[in-house]
């Protein structure tokens, strides 16, 4: 018996997708060496759905707003010089320009809100 891992984020369903339903009461299926039961199938389906939903929140990463909502986007234009300096600082800190900018803006908003 061959087993292969399927990346759930690579699965695309459309109106032409068919799904074969297994008779788990009368047939034996094994997933990662464990017999597949209805309860285990439901658990695996829930895990796969959670991964697919989480994937849909990318590329920006996890939701900053909570509740699995997309985070609002703020764009700003800067000079090439400023961008290059931001890139250098961000790399030195092991983060992206976006994450550095978010951190700086959060600190500014916190500081200005206290007054």
Secondary structure, DSSP 8 states (H G I E B T S, - for coil): -------GGG----TT-------TTTS--EETTEE--HHHHHHHHHHHHHHHHHHTT-SS-S-SSSTT-----------HHHHHHHHHHHHHTTS-HHHHHHHHHHHHHHHHHT-
